Amino acid sequence: MTTTAHSPITTEQGARTERLLTPGEVAGLFRVDPKTVTRWASAGRLGSIRTPGGHRRFRESEVRGLLATLTTEATHPVVRP
């Protein structure tokens, strides 16, 4: 993993590098409190990685996938019989 003051934390996955997001960044995307993001991770709803310092980080692709799924579900009307 690498980090600098101006670049995101990344993780190597085979030949590609993936950006890792902080709980605050994830919270901003979902418009929820960062503690909600931590609860989602604890409940297994969203996978997380722990840094050597014990902080949670989230794979950007997984976060954006969940956001896309929830956005798609929210835009389709519920049809009840």
RAMOZI-V876402 format. One record per residue. N is the residue number from 1. RES is the residue in one small letter. PHI is phi in whole degrees, -180 to 180 (999 if undefined). PSI is psi in whole degrees, 0 to 359 (999 if undefined). NEAR is the number of other ideal C-beta (glycine too) atoms within 10 Angstrom. Layout:
# RAMOZI-V876402
n:N res:RES phi:PHI psi:PSI near:NEAR
n:N res:RES phi:PHI psi:PSI near:NEAR
This chain:
# RAMOZI-V876402
n:1 res:m phi:999 psi:146 near:12
n:2 res:t phi:-129 psi:152 near:10
n:3 res:t phi:-156 psi:143 near:11
n:4 res:t phi:-139 psi:176 near:7
n:5 res:a phi:-63 psi:334 near:4
n:6 res:h phi:-119 psi:7 near:5
n:7 res:s phi:-125 psi:151 near:9
n:8 res:p phi:-72 psi:159 near:16
n:9 res:i phi:-72 psi:136 near:17
n:10 res:t phi:-128 psi:162 near:16
n:11 res:t phi:-132 psi:143 near:14
n:12 res:e phi:-83 psi:129 near:10
n:13 res:q phi:-132 psi:94 near:10
n:14 res:g phi:66 psi:236 near:6
n:15 res:a phi:-94 psi:1 near:5
n:16 res:r phi:-118 psi:160 near:9
n:17 res:t phi:-113 psi:132 near:13
n:18 res:e phi:-116 psi:139 near:15
n:19 res:r phi:-75 psi:139 near:16
n:20 res:l phi:-109 psi:134 near:21
n:21 res:l phi:-104 psi:149 near:22
n:22 res:t phi:-80 psi:163 near:17
n:23 res:p phi:-57 psi:324 near:21
n:24 res:g phi:-65 psi:320 near:10
n:25 res:e phi:-67 psi:318 near:17
n:26 res:v phi:-64 psi:316 near:26
n:27 res:a phi:-59 psi:320 near:18
n:28 res:g phi:-63 psi:321 near:13
n:29 res:l phi:-66 psi:321 near:15
n:30 res:f phi:-92 psi:352 near:15
n:31 res:r phi:59 psi:49 near:7
n:32 res:v phi:-130 psi:173 near:13
n:33 res:d phi:-75 psi:145 near:12
n:34 res:p phi:-55 psi:329 near:15
n:35 res:k phi:-66 psi:330 near:10
n:36 res:t phi:-65 psi:319 near:14
n:37 res:v phi:-62 psi:318 near:26
n:38 res:t phi:-63 psi:320 near:16
n:39 res:r phi:-65 psi:320 near:13
n:40 res:w phi:-60 psi:318 near:20
n:41 res:a phi:-66 psi:317 near:19
n:42 res:s phi:-64 psi:327 near:11
n:43 res:a phi:-83 psi:353 near:8
n:44 res:g phi:86 psi:7 near:8
n:45 res:r phi:-73 psi:333 near:10
n:46 res:l phi:-139 psi:125 near:20
n:47 res:g phi:-71 psi:150 near:13
n:48 res:s phi:-141 psi:161 near:21
n:49 res:i phi:-118 psi:142 near:14
n:50 res:r phi:-99 psi:133 near:10
n:51 res:t phi:-77 psi:167 near:13
n:52 res:p phi:-57 psi:333 near:6
n:53 res:g phi:-85 psi:359 near:5
n:54 res:g phi:92 psi:6 near:6
n:55 res:h phi:-85 psi:148 near:12
n:56 res:r phi:-84 psi:143 near:20
n:57 res:r phi:-136 psi:151 near:22
n:58 res:f phi:-125 psi:135 near:23
n:59 res:r phi:-67 psi:127 near:18
n:60 res:e phi:-58 psi:319 near:17
n:61 res:s phi:-63 psi:320 near:12
n:62 res:e phi:-68 psi:318 near:15
n:63 res:v phi:-64 psi:313 near:21
n:64 res:r phi:-67 psi:326 near:12
n:65 res:g phi:-64 psi:316 near:11
n:66 res:l phi:-64 psi:318 near:18
n:67 res:l phi:-62 psi:318 near:13
n:68 res:a phi:-64 psi:318 near:10
n:69 res:t phi:-63 psi:313 near:10
n:70 res:l phi:-69 psi:324 near:11
n:71 res:t phi:-67 psi:319 near:9
n:72 res:t phi:-64 psi:316 near:9
n:73 res:e phi:-63 psi:322 near:9
n:74 res:a phi:-73 psi:334 near:8
n:75 res:t phi:-87 psi:344 near:7
n:76 res:h phi:-91 psi:126 near:7
n:77 res:p phi:-67 psi:147 near:6
n:78 res:v phi:-84 psi:124 near:5
n:79 res:v phi:-103 psi:119 near:5
n:80 res:r phi:-109 psi:137 near:4
n:81 res:p phi:-70 psi:999 near:2
